Every structure is written in C-alpha cells, then in structure tokens.
Amino acid sequence: MNTIDQFQCENMELLMEIFDHKVSLKEVYNLKGPASSDYISLSIKLNLLIKEYFEEKTLNLISMSKDELIEVWKQKGFKHLDTIEASQKLDEIIIKYQKLKHFG
C-alpha cells in the first residue's frame, strides 16, 4: 500500500463514534450541565476515543516512514544522506509516540 492509499484509509467507524459522542456530549451539556455524571462519563469516553484515533494515525505514520526508509535504503544504500535522514525522521516519530504512550 503506498503513502497516498494509507492516508486515504480512515477508520470511518471510529470517526463516526467520535462524532456521535461529540453530538451526545453537547446535548447532555445543554440538558444537564457539565457537572452531571452523564456529561463526565461521555467526556471521558470521548477522550479515550480521540486518543485511540491519534494512536492509530501515529502507528500508520510510523509504518509509512518505515516503508519510506526501506525504499530509500534500497535505492541509495545504507550510508546515503537521504537514508540517514529518513532513519532520523522515523526515530523522531517513534520517540514522540513512546512519549505519548508513557505520559498519555
């Protein structure tokens, strides 16, 4: 799967669930206010869904960067500057992902 295909591939089910929770959250806010247990529960669930979505996107980004690194390595060799840059880019993404998992 190439980079464009991976970007176009969305988890529509997860996105619709996030959307539905946002709509429900607004309705509960208007009916019961932000201090209600229903509002708090929906807020927590929405935050978890958004976190799941971002984690999925980050893992896709790691996969695409890894594929890019492999392609550059195959074409230009292990010591080429482009290969090193692609490797550093992948390292940065992985480090950010690990920080998010550790602190998030």
N, C-alpha and C positions, 0 to 999 in steps of 0.2 A: 504494500500500500504506500503510495507516495505522499509527500507532505500535504499537498492540497486535499487529497482524499481524507487524510486524517483530520484536518481542520474542519472539513465539512461534516464529518461523522460526529454527531452530537447524541448525547443520551437524552432523547426527547422525553422519555418517561420521567426522568429525574427533573428536567427543566419544568415540565408541567406540574409536577408535585410541588416544586418550589413556588411556582406561580400560584397554584391553588392555596398554598399555605399563606402567601402574602395577602391574597384576597380575604381569606378567612381571618387573618390577623387584623386587618383593617376593620372588618365587620365586628369582631369581638371588641376591639378598641372603642368603636363608636357605641356599642351597646352596653358594655360592662366596664370600660376603662382599663388603663394599663396596670392597675394593681390587682386585677382579678386573676384567679388561678388559671382560668382558661387562656387568658392572654399570655401569661407567663409560660405555660406549657407549650402553646403554639410558637412563642418566640424561641424557646429552647429547641424545639423540633426544627424550626426554620433555620436556625444557626447550624444545626447538625447537617441538614440537607445541603446548605451552601458550602459547608466545609467538605462534604463528600464530593460535591461538584468540582470544587477547586482542586481537591486531591486527584480526582480523575483527570482533570485537564493537565495538571502538573506531571502526572505519570505519562500522559500522551506526549507532552513536550520532551520529557526525558527520552522516551522511545524514539521520537523523531530526531533528536540531537544525536543519539547513539547511531541511528541509521546514517545520518549525515556524516558523522565521524568515520564510519566504516567505508562509505563511498569515497570520501576524500583520501583516506589511507590507501585504498585500493588503487586510486588514480595517481596519487602523487608520492606515496611512500610514507614510511613511518616518521622520518626526520624532517619532512617538509613543513615550512612555517604554517601553511593552511591546516595541516593535520594537527599541529600543536595548538593552534587557535581553536579548532573545533573541539579538541580534547579539553581545553581550558573552559570553553563555553559549557560543555557537558558537566564538568566538575562544578562550576558555579551553580548550575541548576540543581544538581544533586545536593550540594551543600545547603542551598536555600530550602529544598524540600525536607532535608533532615532537620533543619532548624524549626520549620513549621510543625513537623511531626513531634519534635521534642517539646516545644513550647505551646503548641496549639491544642 
